[in-house]
Amino acid sequence: MNAEHEPVEGARPMPCCLCSQEEQNIKPQYFTFRWLTLLLSQEFLLPDVIRIWDTLFSDQDRFHFLILVCCAMLILIRDNLLAGDFTVNMRLLQHYPISDVHTILIKARDLQDHS
C-alpha cells in the first residue's frame, strides 16, 4: 500500500462507494471541480440552487458546509455508484439524479451535527 492510501490514525474507514470509485479510477476532480466552483448551480434547477445558496450563506462555516452537501449528494446515490461501472458512474456524477434538495440538505446537516 503506498503512502497516500495508508490509514491515518483515528480516521474512519473508507466508505465502500469511495473504494469502488478508486477501483474504477474515478477521480473526485472529474466531478467536484464543477460542483464546488459553480456552487452546485449546474446540478439543480434555479429555485433549488437558491435554496442551497441560502443555506450555505447563512452558515458561518459555509465552505465546509458546501463540502458536506457534496458528501451528502454522494451518500444519497451510494447504491447506484456501487452498482455502476466507470461510464455509468461518470454520467451519474456529472448529471446528478436527485432533485430533492431538502433531502440533500437534511443529510448534510446530519453530517455536520455528527462531525
C-alpha positions as CSV (number, residue, x, y, z in Angstrom):
1,M,0.0,0.0,0.0
2,N,1.5,3.4,-0.9
3,A,1.8,6.3,1.4
4,E,-1.3,8.2,0.1
5,H,-3.5,5.2,0.9
6,E,-2.2,4.3,4.3
7,P,-4.8,4.6,7.1
8,V,-4.5,7.7,9.3
9,E,-4.7,7.1,13.0
10,G,-8.2,7.9,14.2
11,A,-9.6,8.1,10.7
12,R,-12.9,6.4,9.7
13,P,-12.7,3.5,7.3
14,M,-13.2,4.5,3.6
15,P,-16.9,4.0,2.6
16,C,-17.4,1.3,0.0
17,C,-18.5,3.7,-2.7
18,L,-15.2,5.5,-2.4
19,C,-13.3,2.2,-2.7
20,S,-15.4,1.5,-5.8
21,Q,-14.7,4.9,-7.3
22,E,-11.0,4.3,-6.7
23,E,-11.1,0.9,-8.3
24,Q,-12.8,2.4,-11.3
25,N,-10.3,5.2,-11.5
26,I,-13.0,7.9,-10.9
27,K,-11.1,10.8,-9.5
28,P,-13.1,13.4,-7.5
29,Q,-11.7,16.2,-9.6
30,Y,-13.8,14.8,-12.5
31,F,-17.0,15.9,-10.9
32,T,-16.3,18.0,-7.8
33,F,-14.5,20.8,-9.6
34,R,-17.8,21.8,-11.3
35,W,-19.8,21.2,-8.1
36,L,-17.5,23.4,-6.0
37,T,-16.5,26.2,-8.3
38,L,-20.1,26.8,-9.5
39,L,-21.6,26.2,-6.0
40,L,-23.8,23.4,-7.4
41,S,-25.6,25.8,-9.8
42,Q,-25.3,23.4,-12.7
43,E,-26.7,20.4,-10.8
44,F,-30.1,21.7,-9.8
45,L,-32.9,24.0,-11.0
46,L,-32.7,27.7,-10.1
47,P,-35.2,27.6,-7.2
48,D,-33.2,24.7,-5.7
49,V,-29.9,26.4,-6.2
50,I,-31.3,29.5,-4.4
51,R,-32.4,27.2,-1.5
52,I,-28.9,25.6,-1.4
53,W,-27.2,29.0,-1.5
54,D,-29.4,30.4,1.2
55,T,-28.5,27.5,3.4
56,L,-24.8,27.8,2.6
57,F,-24.5,31.6,3.0
58,S,-26.4,31.5,6.3
59,D,-23.9,29.0,7.8
60,Q,-20.8,30.6,9.4
61,D,-18.7,27.8,8.1
62,R,-20.3,27.9,4.6
63,F,-17.4,26.4,2.6
64,H,-17.1,23.4,5.0
65,F,-20.9,23.0,4.7
66,L,-20.6,23.0,0.9
67,I,-18.2,20.1,1.2
68,L,-20.8,18.3,3.4
69,V,-23.5,19.0,0.9
70,C,-21.3,17.3,-1.8
71,C,-20.7,14.4,0.6
72,A,-24.5,14.1,1.2
73,M,-25.0,14.0,-2.5
74,L,-22.6,11.1,-2.8
75,I,-24.1,9.2,0.1
76,L,-27.6,9.5,-1.4
77,I,-26.5,7.9,-4.6
78,R,-24.2,5.4,-3.0
79,D,-26.1,2.3,-4.1
80,N,-26.1,3.5,-7.7
81,L,-22.4,4.2,-7.6
82,L,-21.7,0.7,-6.2
83,A,-23.8,-0.9,-9.0
84,G,-22.4,1.1,-11.9
85,D,-19.3,1.0,-14.0
86,F,-17.0,3.9,-14.9
87,T,-19.2,5.2,-17.7
88,V,-22.5,4.9,-15.8
89,N,-21.0,6.5,-12.7
90,M,-19.4,9.4,-14.5
91,R,-22.7,10.1,-16.2
92,L,-24.4,9.9,-12.8
93,L,-21.9,12.2,-11.1
94,Q,-21.9,14.8,-13.9
95,H,-25.7,14.8,-14.2
96,Y,-26.8,14.4,-10.6
97,P,-30.1,12.5,-10.5
98,I,-31.7,13.6,-7.2
99,S,-33.7,16.7,-7.4
100,D,-35.0,16.8,-3.8
101,V,-32.7,19.4,-2.4
102,H,-34.4,19.2,1.0
103,T,-33.2,15.6,1.5
104,I,-29.7,16.6,0.5
105,L,-29.6,19.5,2.9
106,I,-31.0,17.4,5.8
107,K,-28.3,14.8,5.2
108,A,-25.6,17.5,5.0
109,R,-26.9,19.0,8.3
110,D,-26.8,15.5,9.8
111,L,-23.2,15.1,8.7
112,Q,-22.4,18.5,10.2
113,D,-24.0,17.6,13.5
114,H,-22.1,14.3,13.8
115,S,-18.7,15.6,12.7
